[in-house]
Amino acid sequence: MNRGNGDGGGSERGGGGGYGYGYAHGPGRGGVNLPALRGHNEALLLDLLRGAGPAGLGRTELAARTGLTPQAVSKITARLGGEGLIAEAGRAVSTGGKPRTLLRLVPQARYAAGVHLDRDELRAVRVDLAGAVVAESRGALDFGVGPDAVVEEVVRALARVADPGGQPPLGVGVAAPGPLDHRAGVMGRVTGFPRWEGFPLREVLAGRLGMPVLLDKDTNAGAAAAAAGVADETDEADAAGRFRGASVYVHLGSGLGAGLRLGGEVYRGGRSGAGEFGHQVLRLDGPPCPCGARGCAEVLCLEAVAREDLAEAARIVGEGAANLVALLDVERVVLGGRVVARAPEVFLEGVRRVIAVRGAGAGPVRVALARAGVAEGAAELVLGPVFGRVG
């Protein structure tokens, strides 16, 4: 690494105010003192300050964690402070010398919006830079009425969570049932809803809203939300305090799906089709599934939910999760969705039991409850590039 005395000054700024868009860095990332990477270095410092919370960090600690020179850190933080993104958080306790000034992220400096389009419900949120929800709208939705009517509902919901001061969000993340083409922003053949196939939801919403829109599967947004928080003390974490191992987010609501996080990023697959967790066949002679197969995890699980046998539903989720643990060496399973919220301990215990029985010889697997919803995850996908993250 070239540790020069520059601050990495240069242009190379993207959308959303230009704070790190287009740059990605993994668990072992560090600052780079090169002019073309100004956005990278700004994002890196913002990410560390986000992880530090209100207590903040000193410039010396920021330099030590990033490998940037103290001069570079001072110049970058001055610039970020001038743009209202960071502020002083007080002074550290003196250890004999002059007390260090601590810096913190200013959460209210920017916002992002997130939308969860479920088959029967729409939830929209506005979150600040720290990921905290500052406004929320929730209401019933009939996904089957078709794209045009649903687009109108989304526009109205976003108007209800808009900043009263008029500050537009950096963008809008929309999480919808899959399959869909994340790159093209086009809906796929959603099981039971053929009218949605081929609909360019991202383009249509961006035109209506006049701002950037990101479209992803609901389960991928859930995976992003699950990874956004600070890791537990026993987890392996990155410099900003986030879990960096392989994980899966399992969502049980009106359907059953999963989002994968591998190598520090949401894994979507080459064709955006990864994560069709609910359509793994668990019983060859099982009941028919709307996808065309028989004995899929989703149909078995939803049947158990319908007869109020949540323990059996948890066992089915556990069997599917154990398959992923064995296949991908997953280290953490995160459970979310409104059915899980009805009986969280039943699902925690049921999934843990199955994984423990089937995981003989493998390393420990943590099973936890999601701390945030899919709408928050959709907003997190918008915020990610601000902090130098993709997915």
PyMOL commands that set and color helices and strands:
alter all, ss='L'
color gray80, all
select helices_A, chain A and resi 35-55+59-66+70-82+107-109+143-145+147-160+194-196+201-209+218-228+277-279+297-306+310-328+338-342+344-358+374-387
alter helices_A, ss='H'
color red, helices_A
select strands_A, chain A and resi 57-58+86-91+101-105+111-117+121-128+133-140+172-176+180-181+186-187+213-217+247-252+256-262+265-267+332-336+366-369
alter strands_A, ss='S'
color yellow, strands_A
deselect
rebuild
show_as cartoon
